[in-house]
Amino acid sequence: MLHGRESLIRLIGKRRRAYSSLLARSLRSKDGSDYGDAMCVNSEDDPVTNDGVEVGNTRKRGSEACVEWVCCPVCAVSQCFSDACLANGKKKKLSQRTLLQVNFLSKSRQETCLIEANSPNMDKCEKELSEEKQLEFGSQTSILEVLDEDAVKRKAADPHIPSTFPSIIRSPRSDSCEDVDTKYVHTLETLIVGRRFHKKIELQPGGRVYVVRECQNVKDDNAIQVLSDHQGFRCSLGYLPRKLAKYLSPLIDYHHLKCEGSILSLPEHPLHDVPIKLFCKKVVRDGDIISGYQKDFELLWEKVLFANESAKSQPISIEKYQQNFRLMLEDVLDNHSHLFTNEEKCFIGSFSSLSDDAQRLLVRLYTRKGPWFRLSNISYKEISDLNAAIHELQMTSYLFSLGSGVQSFKYNMKEVLDVLTVSELQQISHQWLSKKGMHHRRKKEIIEFILSASKNGSCSAVLQKMVLEHAGKCVMISSAVDAILWRVQRLFFLNSEQDLSAFLLVDMGLIKFPEFTCTITQPIFKCRADLLEYEEAIEVAQIMDESIDQSDMEMSRRCIELSDNQMLANFSEEIMSPVSGTQLRFFHYFSAWWVYSKLLTLGVSLYEREHRYDDATRLLRQLLKRTICDSRRGYWTLRLSVDLEHLGYFNESLCVAEKGVGDPCIRAGSKMALQRRVLRLGRPPRRWKMPSYADTAMQKIKEVKIVGRPLNNETGLKSLFYGCDDELCEVEQLALQYYAEEGGGWLGIHSESGIWMTIFGLLMWDVIFSDVPNVFQSMFQVAPLDLLTDDFYVMRKSSIESLLQKIYEGMAEEMLITSWQLNKGTACHGVNWDRFPLSDLRAAVSCVGGRCLASLCRHLAMDYKSWSSGMPDLLLWRFRGGDMDGGEAKLVEVKGPRDRLSEQQRAWILTLMECGFDAEVCKVSPPPKS
């Protein structure tokens, strides 16, 4: 892959369905081509109408092959989980049927995100011990502190905030029993949820139910399970609603609250939520009232009651994905209203005025692939009247429709063909294009054949009529709505890699986001103009990405030149100079300049691949001139020096490399490469004096050579060897076997940089998620926005140095264990919970030693982006005489017969040696030929 392509793909994310900026559309229209290279049928001036509803003309949209809808094994609902999708490994499966099936509490950005009532890793025994301590001291202050009182107050003040308890029936509060010496009794009417995941046990009205805490639940630490007696056994019926359990679980854990009750009535469907009535009893112990124990209970019970009462303003039938979509819209309007026009804000606000069916249908369609959807393929059990919902969305301009008939239209023909099945496409091609020798069987090939034939003049009104008749009535989200929702989603997540499926991942327990405080003093986009420039640049990037996929070098070249012109016209050196005291570096990641610089970086790779070194050097000079402080300056400077050498300008190439060595923004592998380049090009007579870094750059690295039995020895293929057990293995596993036996009895793992990123994340957890203004702006972040910039260390210098001192003094293992126990399973950038067990992490930390580990962590804290890759393949350790307190470690970079060290790997090994690590290179080679 071209250098910079992967980064550009991550930046673009899900491709836009339509281009909204004039710049992107003019870029496409210069050669008269349409987006997607599809046939566009000429139309009349009158818009298409369907059932009397004006549809209008839509912009061109990209499309992909339709997929088969099958039953999802997780939710048992129709969803895109076909074999073809699973084989391709595409992410879009999660954006279909059961997307957004989650409850999320809408919180202010100034407050802690995703607060849980209890520690996420506190097991049952720990909870019991904690309970005993609480009873001993008679205080529940710690529990009350972690419950979000302000969120409750905000809900009471603003009824428009969506309720997070959609399935709870309103429950009047009953007076407690006056026998305070024995017990208090409270009644609570609620629901049993999650029935689809439990056995279909026959229920009876009035049947007895019990509730128990499920402390080990991987999805929710506060889970409360509902049980019932069935044939002599207690069987699970489901759970209490998540948000209710959040407040009720502390009462069960710490106040000995016992809850049991009965089933009020049966739902229409056996898997629907079951209404129940619970009787909650609490035994009062001696001294509770005096110590304030009873008062704490009453405060917590008020929160439980409010959780039930909050359901009154929310329809019981609301769907989770519908609720979360509204949460996203409201959050963006609250925090980014200055980026929308009054018309756009009114349009977004009008979503809440739609009927429930219309809201659900719009969210469902938006999370599907599209752009066109056949009405015959739209069916959702939660939408009671589909036709009415479609009509309402059409009248409010959310949807456009395409009806059958010979109507003239301005729609991308490829998109309309995409909704047809393979058999329908074959029928069209065989009837009207059989003379062309149509023998294709794949859907993509048939569509391309029809479009190609139409371009050659074979298309007629009859063909157009046939396509429309087969397609039937179809709907699509309007281009204007799609553009607004794309902008809303981007502002909500602040990246392109996350989408609405993040809610689903949380609900399924596949990911848990960390706790942090969102303190925002500066918006990401100061004004609407900045946002529009950024979106415009993203669209140009998408066009270039598509042109590379299609091997359209002419379009790629035009994108490169446009990006260069935009940089030259709109961004001066002053804008790109080192950041001022109030503006943090990560704000540049959300600027049009950042996107255009990525496009030019990719353009350099494209020009170099075609040996157009003059064009490549021109782009590199522009990037270096306009970008004073950027970590990519190292790559740009190195490529400029190399390309100048290709052109025969050896003296200029040497001067560029020498200047780059002194650039403070060039570090790690790039600096090492430039130093070695200066030493190679700077031989007499060009340079007579050796630079001061010559000895370091050319320092010899210890090598160990081992002989292996290769399976293959061909260039271009990954080397495979027979291991000690005669099983096939890669060079890293072969090296591990060598070091475990004749190499010295070492234990170890093939970890590369992964284990060190995990150790760094665990040791620095509190620093990473500390309260720093503006670095946390979304509840779905796994790291602060400034982690990959120099600001990360600058803004937290005192706390980082304090932790490094503790690591230096030998407290790293204790810190590691504590962080592991408190945060296990929580997502954090660089931390891999599944790959590295705690035992390996403890062994590594213990054997490496405090001094070496502190130096390594300091490098990562000061420049995480430059040093987060390129570490040696193997981490080895061994203990002296089996004593866990005394051990040693070794880091080994393994190289096969045709491999050599990269400059980043060389820089890391030399840095590790300077920090006191034992580091070496292991060369694996085949046996010599006889």
Secondary structure in CASP SS format (residue, H / E / C, confidence):
PFRMAT SS
TARGET T0000
AUTHOR 0000-0000-0000
METHOD secondary structure of the structure
MODEL  1
M C 1.00
L C 1.00
H C 1.00
G C 1.00
R H 1.00
E H 1.00
S H 1.00
L H 1.00
I H 1.00
R H 1.00
L H 1.00
I H 1.00
G C 1.00
K C 1.00
R C 1.00
R C 1.00
R C 1.00
A C 1.00
Y C 1.00
S C 1.00
S C 1.00
L H 1.00
L H 1.00
A H 1.00
R H 1.00
S H 1.00
L H 1.00
R H 1.00
S H 1.00
K C 1.00
D C 1.00
G C 1.00
S C 1.00
D C 1.00
Y C 1.00
G C 1.00
D C 1.00
A C 1.00
M C 1.00
C E 1.00
V C 1.00
N C 1.00
S C 1.00
E C 1.00
D C 1.00
D C 1.00
P C 1.00
V C 1.00
T E 1.00
N E 1.00
D C 1.00
G C 1.00
V E 1.00
E E 1.00
V C 1.00
G C 1.00
N C 1.00
T C 1.00
R C 1.00
K C 1.00
R C 1.00
G C 1.00
S C 1.00
E C 1.00
A C 1.00
C C 1.00
V C 1.00
E C 1.00
W C 1.00
V E 1.00
C E 1.00
C C 1.00
P C 1.00
V C 1.00
C C 1.00
A C 1.00
V C 1.00
S E 1.00
Q E 1.00
C C 1.00
F C 1.00
S C 1.00
D H 1.00
A H 1.00
C H 1.00
L H 1.00
A H 1.00
N H 1.00
G C 1.00
K C 1.00
K H 1.00
K H 1.00
K H 1.00
L H 1.00
S H 1.00
Q C 1.00
R C 1.00
T C 1.00
L C 1.00
L C 1.00
Q C 1.00
V C 1.00
N C 1.00
F C 1.00
L C 1.00
S C 1.00
K C 1.00
S C 1.00
R C 1.00
Q C 1.00
E C 1.00
T E 1.00
C C 1.00
L C 1.00
I C 1.00
E C 1.00
A C 1.00
N C 1.00
S C 1.00
P C 1.00
N C 1.00
M C 1.00
D C 1.00
K H 1.00
C H 1.00
E H 1.00
K H 1.00
E H 1.00
L H 1.00
S H 1.00
E H 1.00
E H 1.00
K H 1.00
Q H 1.00
L H 1.00
E H 1.00
F H 1.00
G C 1.00
S C 1.00
Q C 1.00
T H 1.00
S H 1.00
I H 1.00
L H 1.00
E H 1.00
V H 1.00
L C 1.00
D C 1.00
E H 1.00
D H 1.00
A H 1.00
V H 1.00
K H 1.00
R H 1.00
K H 1.00
A H 1.00
A H 1.00
D C 1.00
P C 1.00
H C 1.00
I C 1.00
P C 1.00
S C 1.00
T C 1.00
F C 1.00
P C 1.00
S C 1.00
I C 1.00
I C 1.00
R C 1.00
S C 1.00
P C 1.00
R C 1.00
S C 1.00
D C 1.00
S C 1.00
C C 1.00
E C 1.00
D C 1.00
V C 1.00
D C 1.00
T C 1.00
K E 1.00
Y E 1.00
V E 1.00
H E 1.00
T E 1.00
L E 1.00
E E 1.00
T E 1.00
L E 1.00
I E 1.00
V E 1.00
G C 1.00
R H 1.00
R H 1.00
F H 1.00
H C 1.00
K C 1.00
K C 1.00
I C 1.00
E C 1.00
L C 1.00
Q C 1.00
P C 1.00
G C 1.00
G C 1.00
R E 1.00
V E 1.00
Y E 1.00
V E 1.00
V E 1.00
R E 1.00
E C 1.00
C C 1.00
Q C 1.00
N C 1.00
V C 1.00
K C 1.00
D C 1.00
D C 1.00
N C 1.00
A C 1.00
I E 1.00
Q E 1.00
V E 1.00
L E 1.00
S E 1.00
D E 1.00
H E 1.00
Q C 1.00
G C 1.00
F E 1.00
R E 1.00
C E 1.00
S E 1.00
L E 1.00
G E 1.00
Y E 1.00
L C 1.00
P C 1.00
R H 1.00
K H 1.00
L H 1.00
A H 1.00
K H 1.00
Y H 1.00
L H 1.00
S H 1.00
P H 1.00
L H 1.00
I H 1.00
D H 1.00
Y H 1.00
H C 1.00
H C 1.00
L E 1.00
K E 1.00
C E 1.00
E E 1.00
G E 1.00
S E 1.00
I E 1.00
L C 1.00
S C 1.00
L C 1.00
P C 1.00
E C 1.00
H C 1.00
P C 1.00
L C 1.00
H C 1.00
D C 1.00
V E 1.00
P E 1.00
I E 1.00
K E 1.00
L E 1.00
F E 1.00
C E 1.00
K E 1.00
K E 1.00
V E 1.00
V C 1.00
R C 1.00
D C 1.00
G C 1.00
D H 1.00
I H 1.00
I H 1.00
S H 1.00
G C 1.00
Y H 1.00
Q H 1.00
K H 1.00
D H 1.00
F H 1.00
E H 1.00
L H 1.00
L H 1.00
W H 1.00
E H 1.00
K H 1.00
V H 1.00
L H 1.00
F H 1.00
A H 1.00
N H 1.00
E H 1.00
S H 1.00
A H 1.00
K H 1.00
S H 1.00
Q C 1.00
P C 1.00
I C 1.00
S C 1.00
I C 1.00
E C 1.00
K H 1.00
Y H 1.00
Q H 1.00
Q H 1.00
N H 1.00
F H 1.00
R H 1.00
L H 1.00
M H 1.00
L H 1.00
E H 1.00
D H 1.00
V H 1.00
L H 1.00
D H 1.00
N H 1.00
H C 1.00
S H 1.00
H H 1.00
L H 1.00
F C 1.00
T C 1.00
N H 1.00
E H 1.00
E H 1.00
K H 1.00
C H 1.00
F H 1.00
I H 1.00
G H 1.00
S H 1.00
F H 1.00
S H 1.00
S H 1.00
L C 1.00
S C 1.00
D H 1.00
D H 1.00
A H 1.00
Q H 1.00
R H 1.00
L H 1.00
L H 1.00
V H 1.00
R H 1.00
L H 1.00
Y H 1.00
T C 1.00
R C 1.00
K C 1.00
G C 1.00
P C 1.00
W C 1.00
F E 1.00
R E 1.00
L H 1.00
S H 1.00
N H 1.00
I C 1.00
S C 1.00
Y C 1.00
K C 1.00
E C 1.00
I C 1.00
S C 1.00
D C 1.00
L H 1.00
N H 1.00
A H 1.00
A H 1.00
I H 1.00
H H 1.00
E H 1.00
L H 1.00
Q H 1.00
M H 1.00
T C 1.00
S C 1.00
Y C 1.00
L E 1.00
F E 1.00
S E 1.00
L E 1.00
G C 1.00
S C 1.00
G C 1.00
V C 1.00
Q C 1.00
S C 1.00
F C 1.00
K C 1.00
Y C 1.00
N E 1.00
M H 1.00
K H 1.00
E H 1.00
V H 1.00
L H 1.00
D H 1.00
V C 1.00
L C 1.00
T C 1.00
V H 1.00
S H 1.00
E H 1.00
L H 1.00
Q H 1.00
Q H 1.00
I H 1.00
S H 1.00
H H 1.00
Q H 1.00
W H 1.00
L C 1.00
S H 1.00
K H 1.00
K H 1.00
G C 1.00
M C 1.00
H C 1.00
H C 1.00
R C 1.00
R C 1.00
K H 1.00
K H 1.00
E H 1.00
I H 1.00
I H 1.00
E H 1.00
F H 1.00
I H 1.00
L H 1.00
S H 1.00
A H 1.00
S H 1.00
K H 1.00
N H 1.00
G H 1.00
S H 1.00
C C 1.00
S C 1.00
A H 1.00
V H 1.00
L H 1.00
Q H 1.00
K H 1.00
M H 1.00
V H 1.00
L H 1.00
E H 1.00
H H 1.00
A H 1.00
G C 1.00
K C 1.00
C E 1.00
V E 1.00
M E 1.00
I E 1.00
S C 1.00
S H 1.00
A H 1.00
V H 1.00
D H 1.00
A H 1.00
I H 1.00
L H 1.00
W H 1.00
R H 1.00
V H 1.00
Q H 1.00
R H 1.00
L H 1.00
F H 1.00
F H 1.00
L C 1.00
N C 1.00
S C 1.00
E C 1.00
Q C 1.00
D C 1.00
L C 1.00
S H 1.00
A H 1.00
F H 1.00
L H 1.00
L H 1.00
V H 1.00
D H 1.00
M C 1.00
G C 1.00
L C 1.00
I C 1.00
K E 1.00
F C 1.00
P C 1.00
E C 1.00
F C 1.00
T E 1.00
C C 1.00
T C 1.00
I C 1.00
T C 1.00
Q C 1.00
P C 1.00
I C 1.00
F C 1.00
K C 1.00
C C 1.00
R H 1.00
A H 1.00
D H 1.00
L H 1.00
L H 1.00
E H 1.00
Y H 1.00
E H 1.00
E H 1.00
A H 1.00
I H 1.00
E H 1.00
V H 1.00
A H 1.00
Q H 1.00
I H 1.00
M H 1.00
D H 1.00
E H 1.00
S H 1.00
I H 1.00
D H 1.00
Q C 1.00
S C 1.00
D C 1.00
M H 1.00
E H 1.00
M H 1.00
S H 1.00
R H 1.00
R H 1.00
C H 1.00
I H 1.00
E H 1.00
L H 1.00
S H 1.00
D H 1.00
N H 1.00
Q H 1.00
M H 1.00
L H 1.00
A H 1.00
N H 1.00
F C 1.00
S C 1.00
E C 1.00
E C 1.00
I C 1.00
M C 1.00
S C 1.00
P C 1.00
V C 1.00
S C 1.00
G C 1.00
T C 1.00
Q C 1.00
L C 1.00
R H 1.00
F H 1.00
F H 1.00
H H 1.00
Y H 1.00
F H 1.00
S C 1.00
A H 1.00
W H 1.00
W H 1.00
V H 1.00
Y H 1.00
S H 1.00
K H 1.00
L H 1.00
L H 1.00
T H 1.00
L H 1.00
G H 1.00
V H 1.00
S H 1.00
L H 1.00
Y H 1.00
E H 1.00
R H 1.00
E C 1.00
H C 1.00
R C 1.00
Y H 1.00
D H 1.00
D H 1.00
A H 1.00
T H 1.00
R H 1.00
L H 1.00
L H 1.00
R H 1.00
Q H 1.00
L H 1.00
L H 1.00
K H 1.00
R H 1.00
T C 1.00
I C 1.00
C C 1.00
D C 1.00
S C 1.00
R C 1.00
R H 1.00
G H 1.00
Y H 1.00
W H 1.00
T H 1.00
L H 1.00
R H 1.00
L H 1.00
S H 1.00
V H 1.00
D H 1.00
L H 1.00
E H 1.00
H H 1.00
L C 1.00
G C 1.00
Y C 1.00
F H 1.00
N H 1.00
E H 1.00
S H 1.00
L H 1.00
C H 1.00
V H 1.00
A H 1.00
E H 1.00
K H 1.00
G H 1.00
V H 1.00
G C 1.00
D C 1.00
P C 1.00
C C 1.00
I C 1.00
R C 1.00
A H 1.00
G H 1.00
S H 1.00
K H 1.00
M H 1.00
A H 1.00
L H 1.00
Q H 1.00
R H 1.00
R H 1.00
V H 1.00
L H 1.00
R H 1.00
L H 1.00
G C 1.00
R C 1.00
P C 1.00
P C 1.00
R C 1.00
R C 1.00
W C 1.00
K C 1.00
M C 1.00
P C 1.00
S C 1.00
Y C 1.00
A H 1.00
D H 1.00
T H 1.00
A H 1.00
M C 1.00
Q C 1.00
K C 1.00
I C 1.00
K C 1.00
E E 1.00
V E 1.00
K E 1.00
I E 1.00
V E 1.00
G C 1.00
R E 1.00
P E 1.00
L C 1.00
N C 1.00
N C 1.00
E C 1.00
T C 1.00
G C 1.00
L C 1.00
K C 1.00
S C 1.00
L C 1.00
F E 1.00
Y E 1.00
G C 1.00
C C 1.00
D C 1.00
D C 1.00
E C 1.00
L E 1.00
C E 1.00
E C 1.00
V H 1.00
E H 1.00
Q H 1.00
L H 1.00
A H 1.00
L H 1.00
Q H 1.00
Y H 1.00
Y H 1.00
A H 1.00
E C 1.00
E C 1.00
G C 1.00
G C 1.00
G C 1.00
W C 1.00
L E 1.00
G E 1.00
I E 1.00
H E 1.00
S C 1.00
E C 1.00
S C 1.00
G H 1.00
I H 1.00
W H 1.00
M H 1.00
T H 1.00
I H 1.00
F H 1.00
G H 1.00
L H 1.00
L H 1.00
M C 1.00
W H 1.00
D H 1.00
V H 1.00
I H 1.00
F C 1.00
S C 1.00
D C 1.00
V C 1.00
P C 1.00
N C 1.00
V C 1.00
F C 1.00
Q C 1.00
S C 1.00
M C 1.00
F C 1.00
Q C 1.00
V C 1.00
A C 1.00
P C 1.00
L C 1.00
D C 1.00
L C 1.00
L C 1.00
T C 1.00
D C 1.00
D H 1.00
F H 1.00
Y H 1.00
V H 1.00
M H 1.00
R C 1.00
K H 1.00
S H 1.00
S H 1.00
I H 1.00
E H 1.00
S H 1.00
L H 1.00
L H 1.00
Q H 1.00
K H 1.00
I H 1.00
Y H 1.00
E C 1.00
G C 1.00
M C 1.00
A H 1.00
E H 1.00
E H 1.00
M H 1.00
L H 1.00
I H 1.00
T H 1.00
S H 1.00
W H 1.00
Q H 1.00
L H 1.00
N H 1.00
K C 1.00
G C 1.00
T E 1.00
A C 1.00
C C 1.00
H C 1.00
G C 1.00
V C 1.00
N C 1.00
W C 1.00
D C 1.00
R C 1.00
F C 1.00
P C 1.00
L H 1.00
S H 1.00
D H 1.00
L H 1.00
R H 1.00
A H 1.00
A H 1.00
V H 1.00
S H 1.00
C H 1.00
V H 1.00
G C 1.00
G H 1.00
R H 1.00
C H 1.00
L H 1.00
A H 1.00
S H 1.00
L H 1.00
C H 1.00
R H 1.00
H H 1.00
L H 1.00
A H 1.00
M H 1.00
D C 1.00
Y H 1.00
K H 1.00
S H 1.00
W H 1.00
S C 1.00
S C 1.00
G C 1.00
M C 1.00
P C 1.00
D C 1.00
L E 1.00
L E 1.00
L E 1.00
W E 1.00
R E 1.00
F E 1.00
R H 1.00
G H 1.00
G H 1.00
D C 1.00
M C 1.00
D C 1.00
G C 1.00
G E 1.00
E E 1.00
A E 1.00
K E 1.00
L E 1.00
V E 1.00
E E 1.00
V E 1.00
K E 1.00
G C 1.00
P C 1.00
R C 1.00
D C 1.00
R C 1.00
L C 1.00
S C 1.00
E H 1.00
Q H 1.00
Q H 1.00
R H 1.00
A H 1.00
W H 1.00
I H 1.00
L H 1.00
T H 1.00
L H 1.00
M H 1.00
E H 1.00
C H 1.00
G C 1.00
F C 1.00
D C 1.00
A E 1.00
E E 1.00
V E 1.00
C E 1.00
K E 1.00
V E 1.00
S E 1.00
P C 1.00
P C 1.00
P C 1.00
K C 1.00
S C 1.00
END
